[in-house]
Amino acid sequence: MTSTAAESPVDISPVMILLMAVACGVIVANLYYAQTLIDVIGPEIGLSPSVAGLITTLTQLGYGAGLFLIVPLADLFENRRIVLTSIAATMFGCIAIALSNGPTSFLVASVLTGVGATGAQVLVPLASHLAASEKQGRVVGTVMSGLLFGIMLSRPIANFLAGSVGWRATFIVSAVVMAMVGVALLAACPQRKPKGGMRYRDVLASTFDQLVKHRVVRMRAFYQAAMFAAFNLFWTAAPLALIHEFHLGHAGIGAFALAGAGGALVAPIAGWMADRRLTRPASLIGMIGLTAGFLLADWTVAAGSLIGFTIMAVLIDGAVQMSQITGQKLIFSLDPHARGRINAAYVTVMFLVGALGSVIGSVTYEAGGWTASALAGAAIGGVATLAFLLFDRGASIAR
């Protein structure tokens, strides 16, 4: 398929939506494969335990740099080409990781992998461009569910593959799968040529101007930064609780993560609500659901209920998705010609602030166990809810 979508949407097919969702998941999963294998990778490539954390840090820094430097290009160059280039970069990064024999080559390849993974954040606004306005929320919701599935399934998949064929083969398998997805996108994904007319430096300069220009972007970035911080807090502290409170091993933690990924199924529901202009109640449901989920998660762990804890993981993940999809529906409706820059500003703020959640999760669990982490997560959700009730002033009402 070689049709071109300009600024007017085409009738995107369910198969294309599914392909874009799978592509988002496959791309973003590369940010997390190495994180769960640090204890295996570090000794083999000569990284001491005290420095092995750089594997995670540099991959995330590469992703953060890509959010600012690459995602805004969606407003300047043909979108499919950007996505395919990012997939190629991530493939090379994965192959370089698999072939690395020392810490320097491994860490450089990790940065390249992180930068390339930002192609997923070009696919999301592209999906919104290709969708008719009355379907936009559901389309974005479905594509974003693929992204969340990629995040949640990456760790158990990495553990399984590393245990079966070795950690190096894990990255080779990922490169092969991305190549297959890239070929499918090349064959089936419509092109979208933006209006353009700007220089690259002007595009970068105007990216964070979107935060100044649009109050909706500021408010939604704040809400989602809080929600993402709580999400990272949960998935940093919950495995520790599973080990110490429920005495689970890696296989049990992987099964817990697989069950928690069920929260991604909320995304199409959130999109359906957004398409019916129910963005304000959807936002409130997400924030209250997150807060309640943490409070109930504390109770379920204290009661020794693993099933209850798993249900709360699904609730928390679903709440984060509800807020994310609602927010992107709102910001994508602001300016069709600036969706790449708006999404870049929104996701960069969300990512940079949200990354603190992992630190909060570790610190609070060390200080007071799961109860301290759960109360911190509930407090973050409570602050977001309070800000929404006091200061939103119509920013979350669909227009």
C-alpha positions as CSV (number, residue, x, y, z in Angstrom):
1,M,0.0,0.0,0.0
2,T,1.6,3.3,-1.0
3,S,-1.3,5.8,-0.5
4,T,-0.4,9.1,1.0
5,A,-2.3,10.8,3.9
6,A,-1.8,14.5,3.9
7,E,-3.4,16.5,6.7
8,S,-6.8,14.9,6.1
9,P,-7.4,11.5,7.7
10,V,-8.0,8.3,5.8
11,D,-10.1,5.4,6.9
12,I,-7.6,3.4,8.8
13,S,-8.3,-0.3,8.8
14,P,-8.5,-2.6,12.0
15,V,-5.6,-4.6,10.6
16,M,-3.5,-1.4,10.3
17,I,-4.4,-0.3,13.8
18,L,-3.3,-3.7,15.1
19,L,-0.1,-3.5,13.2
20,M,0.7,-0.1,14.6
21,A,-0.1,-1.4,18.2
22,V,2.2,-4.4,17.7
23,A,4.9,-2.1,16.3
24,C,4.7,0.2,19.3
25,G,5.0,-2.7,21.7
26,V,7.9,-4.3,19.8
27,I,9.8,-1.1,19.6
28,V,9.4,0.2,23.2
29,A,10.1,-3.3,24.7
30,N,13.8,-2.8,23.8
31,L,14.0,-0.2,26.6
32,Y,13.4,-2.9,29.2
33,Y,15.1,-6.1,28.1
34,A,18.5,-5.3,29.5
35,Q,17.0,-3.9,32.8
36,T,15.9,-7.3,33.9
37,L,19.1,-9.0,32.8
38,I,21.6,-6.7,34.4
39,D,22.8,-9.4,36.9
40,V,23.6,-11.7,33.9
41,I,25.0,-9.2,31.5
42,G,27.2,-7.2,33.9
43,P,29.7,-9.9,34.8
44,E,30.0,-11.2,31.1
45,I,30.9,-7.8,29.6
46,G,33.0,-6.6,32.6
47,L,30.6,-4.2,34.3
48,S,30.9,-4.1,38.1
49,P,27.7,-4.3,40.1
50,S,28.1,-0.6,41.1
51,V,28.3,0.5,37.5
52,A,25.9,-2.0,35.9
53,G,23.0,0.5,36.6
54,L,24.4,2.5,33.7
55,I,22.8,0.0,31.4
56,T,19.3,1.2,32.5
57,T,20.3,4.9,32.9
58,L,22.0,5.3,29.5
59,T,19.2,3.5,27.6
60,Q,16.6,5.8,29.3
61,L,18.8,8.9,28.6
62,G,18.9,7.9,24.9
63,Y,15.2,7.6,24.9
64,G,14.8,11.0,26.5
65,A,17.1,12.6,24.0
66,G,15.2,11.0,21.2
67,L,11.9,12.3,22.5
68,F,13.2,15.8,22.1
69,L,15.3,15.5,19.0
70,I,13.4,13.0,16.9
71,V,9.6,13.0,17.8
72,P,9.2,16.7,16.7
73,L,10.4,15.7,13.2
74,A,6.9,14.2,12.7
75,D,5.8,17.8,11.9
76,L,8.6,18.3,9.4
77,F,9.2,15.0,7.4
78,E,7.2,12.1,6.1
79,N,6.2,10.1,9.2
80,R,6.5,6.5,7.9
81,R,10.1,7.2,6.9
82,I,10.9,8.5,10.4
83,V,9.4,5.4,12.0
84,L,11.2,3.0,9.6
85,T,14.5,4.8,10.3
86,S,14.0,4.6,14.0
87,I,13.3,0.8,13.7
88,A,16.5,0.4,11.7
89,A,18.5,2.3,14.4
90,T,17.0,0.1,17.1
91,M,17.8,-3.0,15.2
92,F,21.4,-1.9,14.8
93,G,21.5,-1.1,18.5
94,C,20.2,-4.6,19.4
95,I,22.6,-6.3,17.2
96,A,25.5,-4.2,18.6
97,I,24.4,-5.2,22.1
98,A,24.4,-8.9,21.2
99,L,27.9,-8.6,19.7
100,S,29.4,-6.4,22.3
101,N,32.4,-7.8,24.2
102,G,33.1,-4.9,26.6
103,P,31.3,-2.2,28.6
104,T,31.9,0.7,26.2
105,S,30.5,-1.0,23.1
106,F,27.5,-2.3,25.1
107,L,26.7,1.1,26.7
108,V,27.0,3.0,23.3
109,A,24.7,0.4,21.7
110,S,22.3,0.9,24.6
111,V,22.1,4.6,24.0
112,L,21.4,4.0,20.2
113,T,18.7,1.5,21.2
114,G,17.1,4.1,23.4
115,V,17.2,6.8,20.8
116,G,15.7,4.5,18.2
117,A,12.9,3.4,20.4
118,T,11.3,6.9,20.2
119,G,9.8,5.8,16.9
120,A,6.9,4.5,18.9
121,Q,6.1,8.1,19.9
122,V,5.9,9.0,16.2
123,L,3.5,6.2,15.5
124,V,1.0,7.3,18.1
125,P,0.3,10.8,16.6
126,L,0.5,9.2,13.1
127,A,-2.3,6.9,14.1
128,S,-4.4,9.9,15.2
129,H,-3.7,11.6,11.9
130,L,-4.9,8.6,9.9
131,A,-8.1,8.1,12.0
132,A,-11.3,9.8,11.4
133,S,-12.1,12.3,14.2
134,E,-15.0,10.2,15.6
135,K,-12.7,7.2,15.9
136,Q,-9.5,9.0,17.0
137,G,-9.8,8.1,20.7
138,R,-10.3,4.4,20.1
139,V,-7.5,4.2,17.6
140,V,-5.0,6.0,19.9
141,G,-6.2,3.8,22.7
142,T,-5.6,0.6,20.8
143,V,-2.2,1.7,19.6
144,M,-1.2,2.8,23.2
145,S,-2.4,-0.5,24.6
146,G,0.2,-2.2,22.3
147,L,2.8,0.2,23.8
148,L,1.8,-0.8,27.4
149,F,1.8,-4.5,26.5
150,G,5.3,-4.0,25.2
151,I,6.5,-2.4,28.5
152,M,4.8,-5.0,30.7
153,L,5.7,-8.1,28.7
154,S,9.3,-7.1,28.0
155,R,10.6,-8.3,31.3
156,P,9.1,-11.8,31.4
157,I,10.0,-12.3,27.7
158,A,13.6,-11.3,28.4
159,N,13.8,-13.7,31.3
160,F,12.3,-16.5,29.3
161,L,14.6,-16.0,26.3
162,A,17.7,-15.4,28.3
163,G,17.0,-18.7,30.2
164,S,16.3,-20.6,27.0
165,V,18.8,-19.3,24.4
166,G,21.0,-16.8,26.3
167,W,20.8,-13.0,26.8
168,R,22.6,-12.2,23.5
169,A,20.1,-14.2,21.5
170,T,17.4,-12.2,23.2
171,F,18.5,-9.1,21.3
172,I,19.0,-10.9,18.1
173,V,15.4,-12.2,18.3
174,S,14.2,-8.7,19.0
175,A,16.1,-7.4,15.9
176,V,14.6,-10.0,13.7
177,V,11.0,-9.3,15.0
178,M,11.6,-5.5,14.4
179,A,12.7,-6.3,10.9
180,M,9.5,-8.2,10.2
181,V,7.4,-5.3,11.7
182,G,9.4,-2.8,9.6
183,V,8.7,-4.7,6.4
184,A,5.0,-4.9,7.3
185,L,4.9,-1.1,8.0
186,L,6.7,-0.4,4.7
187,A,4.1,-2.5,2.8
188,A,1.0,-1.4,4.6
189,C,1.3,1.9,6.5
190,P,0.1,5.0,4.6
191,Q,2.6,7.8,4.2
192,R,1.9,11.2,5.8
193,K,3.6,14.3,4.5
194,P,3.2,17.1,7.0
195,K,2.7,20.7,6.0
196,G,6.3,21.5,6.9
197,G,7.8,24.9,6.0
198,M,10.0,25.1,9.1
199,R,13.6,24.6,9.8
200,Y,14.7,21.8,12.2
201,R,16.1,24.2,14.8
202,D,12.8,26.1,14.7
203,V,10.9,22.9,15.2
204,L,13.0,22.1,18.2
205,A,12.6,25.6,19.6
206,S,8.9,25.5,19.2
207,T,8.5,22.1,20.9
208,F,8.4,23.3,24.4
209,D,6.6,26.5,23.3
210,Q,3.6,24.2,23.0
211,L,3.6,24.0,26.8
212,V,3.5,27.8,27.0
213,K,0.9,28.1,24.2
214,H,-1.6,25.4,25.3
215,R,-2.8,25.2,28.9
216,V,-4.3,21.8,28.0
217,V,-0.8,20.4,27.3
218,R,0.5,21.8,30.6
219,M,-2.3,20.3,32.6
220,R,-2.3,16.9,30.9
221,A,1.5,16.7,31.1
222,F,1.3,17.3,34.8
223,Y,-1.4,14.7,35.4
224,Q,0.3,12.1,33.3
225,A,3.8,12.8,34.8
226,A,2.2,12.0,38.2
227,M,0.5,8.9,36.9
228,F,3.6,7.6,35.2
229,A,5.7,8.3,38.4
230,A,3.2,6.2,40.3
231,F,3.3,3.5,37.7
232,N,7.1,3.3,37.9
233,L,6.9,3.4,41.7
234,F,4.6,0.4,41.7
235,W,6.6,-1.7,39.3
236,T,9.8,-0.9,41.2
237,A,8.4,-1.7,44.7
238,A,5.9,-4.5,43.8
239,P,8.6,-7.1,42.8
240,L,10.3,-6.4,46.1
241,A,7.0,-7.0,47.9
242,L,6.5,-10.2,45.9
243,I,9.9,-11.5,47.0
244,H,9.8,-10.5,50.7
245,E,6.1,-10.8,51.4
246,F,5.0,-13.6,49.1
247,H,8.4,-15.4,48.7
248,L,8.1,-15.6,44.9
249,G,11.0,-16.2,42.6
250,H,11.7,-14.7,39.1
251,A,9.1,-17.0,37.5
252,G,6.4,-15.9,39.9
253,I,7.3,-12.2,39.4
254,G,7.1,-12.7,35.7
255,A,3.6,-14.3,36.0
256,F,2.5,-11.3,38.1
257,A,3.7,-8.9,35.4
258,L,1.9,-10.9,32.8
259,A,-1.3,-10.6,34.8
260,G,-0.8,-6.9,35.4
261,A,-0.5,-6.3,31.7
262,G,-4.2,-6.9,31.6
263,G,-4.6,-3.2,32.5
264,A,-3.8,-2.4,28.9
265,L,-7.2,-3.7,27.9
266,V,-8.7,-0.5,29.4
267,A,-7.1,1.6,26.6
268,P,-9.9,1.0,24.0
269,I,-12.5,1.7,26.6
270,A,-10.8,5.0,27.5
271,G,-10.7,5.8,23.7
272,W,-14.4,5.0,23.4
273,M,-15.2,7.4,26.3
274,A,-12.9,10.1,24.8
275,D,-14.6,9.8,21.4
276,R,-18.0,10.5,23.2
277,R,-16.6,13.6,24.9
278,L,-16.5,11.9,28.3
279,T,-12.9,13.1,28.8
280,R,-13.5,14.7,32.1
281,P,-15.1,11.7,33.9
282,A,-12.6,9.4,32.2
283,S,-9.8,11.5,33.7
284,L,-11.3,11.5,37.1
285,I,-11.9,7.7,37.0
286,G,-8.3,7.2,36.2
287,M,-6.9,9.4,39.0
288,I,-9.3,8.1,41.7
289,G,-8.7,4.5,40.4
290,L,-4.9,4.9,40.8
291,T,-5.3,6.3,44.4
292,A,-7.7,3.6,45.4
293,G,-5.6,0.9,43.8
294,F,-2.5,1.8,45.9
295,L,-4.5,1.9,49.1
296,L,-6.2,-1.4,48.4
297,A,-2.9,-2.9,47.3
298,D,-1.5,-2.1,50.7
299,W,-4.4,-3.8,52.3
300,T,-4.2,-6.9,50.1
301,V,-0.4,-7.3,50.8
302,A,-1.1,-7.0,54.6
303,A,-3.8,-9.6,54.3
304,G,-1.5,-11.9,52.4
305,S,-3.7,-12.0,49.3
306,L,-1.7,-12.5,46.2
307,I,-4.8,-12.6,44.0
308,G,-6.0,-9.3,45.5
309,F,-2.5,-7.8,44.9
310,T,-2.6,-9.0,41.2
311,I,-6.1,-7.4,40.8
312,M,-4.7,-4.1,42.1
313,A,-1.9,-4.3,39.6
314,V,-4.4,-4.5,36.8
315,L,-6.4,-1.6,38.4
316,I,-3.4,0.6,38.7
317,D,-2.2,-0.1,35.1
318,G,-5.7,0.4,33.8
319,A,-6.0,3.8,35.6
320,V,-2.7,5.0,34.1
321,Q,-3.9,4.0,30.7
322,M,-7.3,5.7,31.2
323,S,-5.5,9.0,31.9
324,Q,-2.9,8.6,29.1
325,I,-5.4,7.9,26.4
326,T,-7.7,10.7,27.5
327,G,-4.8,13.2,27.6
328,Q,-3.6,12.3,24.2
329,K,-7.1,12.6,22.7
330,L,-7.3,16.1,24.1
331,I,-3.8,17.3,23.1
332,F,-4.0,15.8,19.6
333,S,-7.2,17.9,19.0
334,L,-5.4,21.2,19.5
335,D,-3.3,21.7,16.3
336,P,-3.1,19.0,13.6
337,H,0.0,20.7,12.2
338,A,1.9,20.5,15.5
339,R,1.0,17.1,16.8
340,G,4.5,15.8,16.7
341,R,5.8,18.7,18.7
342,I,2.9,18.7,21.1
343,N,3.4,14.9,21.7
344,A,7.1,15.4,22.1
345,A,6.6,18.1,24.8
346,Y,3.9,16.1,26.6
347,V,5.8,12.8,26.6
348,T,9.2,14.4,27.5
349,V,7.7,16.0,30.6
350,M,5.9,12.8,31.5
351,F,9.0,10.7,31.0
352,L,11.5,13.0,32.9
353,V,9.2,13.5,35.9
354,G,7.8,10.0,35.8
355,A,11.2,8.5,35.9
356,L,11.5,9.7,39.5
357,G,8.9,7.2,40.5
358,S,11.5,4.4,40.3
359,V,13.7,6.2,42.8
360,I,10.7,6.9,45.1
361,G,9.8,3.2,44.9
362,S,13.2,2.1,46.0
363,V,13.7,4.7,48.7
364,T,10.2,4.2,50.2
365,Y,10.4,0.4,50.2
366,E,13.8,0.6,51.9
367,A,12.5,3.0,54.5
368,G,9.2,1.4,55.4
369,G,8.5,-1.6,53.2
370,W,5.5,-2.0,50.9
371,T,3.2,0.1,53.1
372,A,5.5,3.1,52.7
373,S,5.6,2.6,48.9
374,A,1.8,2.1,48.6
375,L,1.1,5.3,50.7
376,A,3.6,7.2,48.5
377,G,1.8,6.0,45.4
378,A,-1.6,6.9,46.8
379,A,-0.3,10.3,47.8
380,I,0.9,10.9,44.2
381,G,-2.6,9.9,42.9
382,G,-4.2,12.1,45.5
383,V,-2.2,15.2,44.5
384,A,-3.1,14.6,40.8
385,T,-6.8,14.2,41.7
386,L,-6.8,17.3,43.9
387,A,-5.0,19.4,41.2
388,F,-7.6,18.2,38.7
389,L,-10.5,19.2,40.9
390,L,-9.1,22.5,41.8
391,F,-7.2,23.8,38.8
392,D,-8.3,21.9,35.7
393,R,-11.0,24.6,34.9
394,G,-12.2,22.9,31.7
395,A,-8.8,21.9,30.3
396,S,-10.0,18.2,30.2
397,I,-13.3,18.9,28.4
398,A,-13.3,17.7,24.8
399,R,-14.0,20.3,22.2
